[in-house]
Amino acid sequence: MSIYDTLGSYLFWAPWLGLLLLLSPLLLMAIGWRVFPTTRWLWLLLPLSASTLLILASPLFIYFLVVLDLLVLSVVVLDLLTVTGASGLHVERHMLRSASLGQTHDVKLSLDNRSSKTKRIEIRDDLPPGLVSIPDSHFVVLGSMQRVDIEYELRPKQRGSFQFWSVFMRLGSRLGLWVRLVVKPCAGELLVYPDMKQLAEYALLARTNRLSLIGVRKTRKAGQDNNFERLRDYTQDDNYKHIDWRSTARRNKLTVKQFQTDQSQRIVFLLDCGRLMTNEYRGLSMLDYALNSVLMLSYVALHQGDSVGMMCFSDKIESYVPMRGGASQMNRLLHAGFDRFPSLKQTNFDEAFLYFTKNCRRRSLVVLITNVIDDVSAAQVTGYLKALQGRHLPLLTLLRDRSVFDSADNPDMDESILYRSAAAAQLLVWRNEVIQRIENGGALSVDAFPDQLTTPLINRYLEVKAKHLL
């Protein structure tokens, strides 16, 4: 190899070797100390880069540039020495273990500095996917032996069990040129349940006799309306027609009669969690809407003195809650369904109905919540509902797909979507025929949009109870 080749090779590799030598300290600090430069370096590098143009005016400016570079390097090194470590920092997370879907959840991080140095900290919680924090991060300056509480709001976007493992912190230098990444272990768990706000609204409307505001109809009962249960003190929400004037005169205090329904029945929900329930509307799947309606009807039925059970299934039995009464049954239903999600698996109706017939032999109102999109699924559902008749009272609940109804709606006869509208209309006609076939076979049915399912489902339940169909 000639001297020219050696010189050319040196000139080619020299800049890269020089760059590697300059970056090697940064790499060592990033790997060993987890210390990184911040974007504030740009405020130093850009003026230095621009000042090199002064050499074009006079070569004597090179001495000024050398002094300026040494001065900037000294500032960078001195600022690096102000980066504090994670020793003495302690963090705790305080929050309730349960939250409601779509509702804000308050979280508090308690940060304690037990060291002798002031720390500049940007802190961010370790959020699992499906949770959003407002705000996302926080910046605090924590003096020696000080403690600060950082509060933020958490908004769950989906149901389920979420695990928290740690808290992320960035410890900044005094001038903000360097930052150290620190991960502090801080384990926690959050259980996100369906929104139970609707239960409180129903209870309020029921006490004030205003259930008609949410579409719940009063069904005329066959025979006696209700049976006398006991006497109690009058409250503001009571109907004045129920005042017992003899007892009021005897006690010198307003007294009302409390009644109870004259029958107790059993209701069990068969909730499909397969691919037929994966369609979404406004960010929620059909299964989310169905679960909300199930919990609402369960609340109503339990307060009517009935026993409620639930089975979730897809290609296998995912959870089963035996039929029971009482207020504690609501907690069992919540825990059995809050972490159930729709999967892209084919629903196994054979295993589901076989498991149900083995575990439920007493006559019950069987509410099957699913969807039908083809002849195969419709034939399976129809066949099993016919098999249940006689021993049980089946109620098929089908969830409508809004996109199909929107596609079938073509009042202007737009030719560009004419074939799509015709296909959607044909699918709706076939769906209506399936429902008519099921009703003609003796089963009950409810056909509603997912977000409007609760009211017709409650009305059908009250109709069954009032007419003594069980």
ABEGO torsion letter per residue (X at the ends): XBAAAAAAAAAAAAAAAAAAAAAAAAAAAAAAAGBBBBAAAAAAAAAAAAAAAAAAABAAAAAAAAAAAAAAAAAAAAAAAABBBABGBBBBBBBBABBBBGBBBBBBBBBBBABABBBBBBBBBBBBBGBBBOBABBBBBBBBGBBBBBBBBBBBABBEBBBBABBBBBBBBAAGABBBBBBBBBBBBBBBBBBAAAAAAAAAAAAAGAAAAAGBBBBBBBEBABBBABBBBBBAABBAAABBAAAAAAAGBBBBBBBBBABBBBBBBBBBABAAAABBBGGBBAAAAAAAAAAAAAAAAAAAGBBBBBBBBBABBABBBBBBBEAAAAAAAAAAAAABBBBABBBBAAAAAAAAAAABABBBBBBBBBBBABAAAAAAAAAAAAAABGABBBBBBBBBBAAAAAAABBAAGBAAAAAAAAAAAAAAAAAAAAAAAAAAAGBBBBBBBAAAAAAAAAAAAAAAAAAGAX
